[in-house]
Amino acid sequence: MSSKQKVDLFLRTSDVFSVPYQINSDCGRVFELDERIDAGGNGVVYKCVESTTGDEFAVKFLLNYDRNDKRLRRFEFERDQLAKVKHSHLVRLEAVGSIRSDRLRYKRRSKKNLEFFIMELAASGNLRRLSLASERVPEEIYKAQFRGLADGLRALHDVDVVHRDIKPENVLISGDKWILADFGLCAPLARTGKDLTGNENLGPRFWMSPEMSNRCLGITTAFAKIGKSSDVFQLASVFWFIVNRRHPSGVLEPADWQGSAALFPVRRT
């Protein structure tokens, strides 16, 4: 196979995973890797194109993990939740699979199996990018989209899973709808399963709920218990940010609200 038929995946240039540009999913669908979209602490996301249809998707690879460690289990949990919860305002899972890579780490070569899943592509960016636009989002758009996001969050909570990482960057724009994505920090509620993040600090910077802030401060009482209300707090904060184009810090008064007056009391309760 020539070098043009390989794609180098990496989080650090000292640790590179070379994979075929064409990947096969477990269900038999074949996808061709395209441009790199994003990278996080443990994985990378690429645009990909289905070979038979030409349809575009996004594929997430887990790179930074050791066998049986919690990063792999969290990746598998994220994948499983995407497969289980179906909603038009939650990112849609398309296919899953694994691929053998040629790893070059500090000039030492080895093989490593990489897990991946393929999901809906949000080609129009995210709410962070939208917030930087020169024009405000029209009320008829943000009202409809946040109603859909709230219902998508309800669907996630209905299967006893909390997201825990709701921020403008994780609300993607796919065509004419906004979708909640990045389930990498999601977890089952305490009564339904084990939290695979252990004692790690949680929460997106600037968008942490009070419970998350207490947890980061080392508080272990009920005031640091992260549940459904924490997700609601985060989504409401993003809603305020999009409407008013400022973070909802401090004491919020009606004069701070730039939307219709009828919505302000709802956001306070």
N, C-alpha and C positions, 0 to 999 in steps of 0.2 A: 504494500500500500504506500503510495507516494505521500510526501509531507503535505501536499495540498488536500489530501483526504483526511487529515488529522486536525483536531482542534485542541489547543492547550488551555486547560482550566487551571486556575490558580487563585489563591488568596494572597500569597506572597511569592515573589519571583524566585525565591530559593526552594520552593516546593511546588512542582508543576506536574499536572496529571494530563497525559496525552490520551485522547479518545478519538475513535472514528467520528467523522463529521455526520455520519448517518447512524442513528440509534434505533434499536428495535424495542418496542414496548412489550409487556407481558401478553397483551391481547393481540399482538401481531401487527399493529399499526407501526409504520416506519416514518421517522421524522429526521429532517436534516437541520443541523445546527447553523444558526445565523449569528447575528451580532450579540455581544454581551450587553445585558440590560442593567444588572445590579449585582452587588456582592455584600455579604454580611459577615458575621463573625465565624460562621462555620460552613457557609455554602455560597454558591454563585447561581445567578439566574441568566439564562440566555433566551433569546428569541429563537423559535424553531418553526419549520414549515413541514406540514404533512406531505409526504412524497406523492401520494395518489390524488390528493385534492387541491394542493396549493394553499390550504388554509393555514393561518398563522396562529401560533400558540406561544406560551412561555414554558420553559423547562427549568426546574430547580434541582441542582446537584448538591449532595452533601459531601464535602471534601474533608473537613476537619473532624475526624472521629476515630476512635479505636474500637475494636470489636467489643460488643456488649456494654459499651459505656452509655451514659444517659443522653448524650447528644444524638446517638443513633436511635434510641428509644423515643426521644422527643420528635425526631424527624418522622419516624413511623407513626407516632400518635397524630402529628399534624396531617400526614397523608390520609390516615384512617378517618379523621374527622371530615376532611374535604369529601371523601367518598360517601360518608354517611349523611351529611347534612346538605340538602338540596334547597337552594333558594336563589331567586334571580338577583338578589343584592349581596350574595356571598360568592366569592370566586369559585368557578366551576372546575372540578377535576376532570381531566380527559383520559389520562392513561398513566400507568406506573411501570417501572422496570428497574433493571440494574445493568451495569456495563463494566467490563474489565478495562482498567486503565494501565498505562505505562507510566510509572511515577519516577520522577527525577528529583531527589531531595538531597541538597548539599552534595551534588555530584555522585550520589549513590542511586543506582537504579533498582526498582522493585516493581511488583504488581500490586494493584489494590482494586477491590471491587467497589464501585460507586453506585449508591442508590439514587434514583431520580423519580420525580413525578412531573407530569405535563398538565398544565392548567390553562385556563382562559387568559388571553393576552389583552391587557388594557393599554391600547396603543396611544391613548390621549393623555397619559400622565396620571397625576394624582392631585389631591386637594391642596397639597403644599404648593405645587406649581400653579394651580388655578388661583390661589390666594395672591400670587404675585402679579396677576394680570391687572391691566389698567382699569378695567370695568368691574363693577360689583356683579355678583351673581344675582340674576332676577329672582324675586320672591317666589314666583310660580315654579321655578326650577328647584331651588333649595328646599322648599316645603315638600314637594313630591319626593325628592331624592332622600331626604332625611326620614321621611315617613317609611320609605322602603328600607333604608338602613336599619331603622329601629325594628322593623318587622323581621329583617334578617337576623339581627341580634337576638330577638325573641326565639327564632327557630334554633339558634345555637344554644341558648339557655334551656330550651325545651328538652334537649338531650343531655342536660346537666354538664355543659362545658362552658367555661368562661374564657374570653379572648385574652384580656389583660394587656393588650398592646395596641389600643386604638389611638391613632394619631393621624394628622392629615396625610402623612406619607403612606399610610396603610389603607387609605380609602382611594381606590383607583377609579379611573374614568374609562369605561368600556362602552364605546358607542354613545348611546343616549342615556346610560345609567351609571350610577356610582355603586361600586361594589367594595365590600370589606374583604381585605386580603391579609396575608402573612399571619398564619396561625401558629407560628413557631414558638410562641410563649403560652399558647392556650393550654388549659389543664382541666381535668375533671373536678367537679365540686368535691369537697372533702368526703362526703358520704358515698361517693360513687367510684373512687379510685385514688391512686397515688399521684401526688404532685411531683413530676419528674424534674422540676427545677430545684428541689431540695431547699436549701437555705439561701439560695442566690437572691440578690436584690432584683426586684422586678419593676417594670413600668417604663414607659417612654419618657425621655427627658422633656420637661415642660408640660407633660400631660398626665402626670401621676395623680391618682386619686388620693384622698387623705389616708385611706388604709395602706396604700402602697408607700406613701411617705413615712408613715409610722413604722412599717416593716423595715424600711431602709435605716431608720433611726435605732433599730434594735429592739423595738417594742414587740412583745410577744403575746399581748393580751388580745381580747376580742376586737380592739380598735385597729388591729393590724390584719384582721381576717379579710381576705380578698374574695369577694363573691360577685353576684350579678350586679349589685348596686355600683360596684367599682367600674364595671363596663359602662353602665348607664352614665355615670359621672363623666367618663372620658368622652363618650359620644356627644353628650350635651356640651362639653367644653369645645369640641371640634365644631359643633353647630354654631355656637356663639362666635367662634373665630371666623367662620366663613361669612356669617351675616354682617359682623361688625368690623372685620379686618383688623382685629386686635385680640390679644390673649385675654381671657376672662379672669384677670387678676384683681385682687382687692375687693372692696365692697361695690357691688354692682347696683346701679340705680337706673330707673327708667330712662333718664337722660343719656345713658350709655348705650341704649339699645337702638339700633338703626333699622330694625324690621318693623312689621306692623305691630301696633300697640296691643292687639289681642294676643300675640304670642308671648309677650314678656312675662306675664304672670305664670304661664305654663312652665317656662324655663326656670322660674324661681322655686317651684314646688318640688 
